[in-house]
């Protein structure tokens, strides 16, 4: 996806790529497997769904911390967590 000379963090690169794409397209969300990159994209204003190892790692981290995912989703109703990509 990125040119060979590009050495920035993947999240920084993708956030800039998203900004360029928004000039031509209406982007509604992204799918990402790395939590650190997903955080960059979210800070850029794009909803992100974690999948694969990222989804599993996020679910495990919440479990270890004793955090109920619903506490992190202020506008969600019970049962919607899986639709947001973090339940697993």
N, C-alpha and C positions, 0 to 999 in steps of 0.2 A: 504494500500500500504506500509506503513512504520511499522517497528517493534515497539512494545509497549514502549520500552526504548528510542526511538528517540524523542528528544525534540527541535531540531533545527527548525528554520522557514521553512515552507513548501517549499518555493522557494529554499533555500539552499539545503534541502534534495533532492528535485527533480532535481536540477542542477547536483548534485553528481550522482544521479541515471542515469541521461541522459549520463553523461560521461562514466559510466560503460557500459551502453547499446551500446554506440558508438563503443566500442571495438569489438562487435560482429555483429552489424547491421548498415546499412546506414539509419540514421534517417533524414527525410526531413522536418518535422514540428511537432508541438504539438498543441493541443487544450486545452485551459485553461479557467476557468470561473472567476479566480481571477486576477485582474490587477497586484497586488504586486508579485504574483508568476510568472505571464507572464514576468514581467520585469527581474526577476532572470534568467529565461530560455533564454530570448533574449540576456542578457549579456553573457550567456554561449555559444552563437552562434547559437541558434536554432530558426528559425522563429516560431512565435506563433500566432494562430488565437484565438481571444477572442470570447466567445459565452455566451449566457444567460445573467445573471446579469452583468458580466464583460463587455460585449459588450455594453449593454445599458448604464452603468456607464461611460464608455469611451466616447461614443457619447455625453452624456449629459455634461461631463466635457469640451469637446472641444467646444460645443455650448456655454456654460457659459463663457468660456475664449475668445470666438470670434475667435477661430483658425479654419482655413480651413484645413481639413485633408490632402488635396493635398499638402500643404506646408510641411507636415511631411514625405511625400513619394517622395523623389527626383527622383526616377527612374520610377514613374508610369505615365501613360497617363490618361487623364480625363476619368472618368467612372470606373476606376479599384478599387476605394476605397472599395466598398462593397465586392470585392473578397478578400480583406486583412483582413476582419473580424471586422472592427471598425464602419462602417456605419450602421445606424439602424434607 
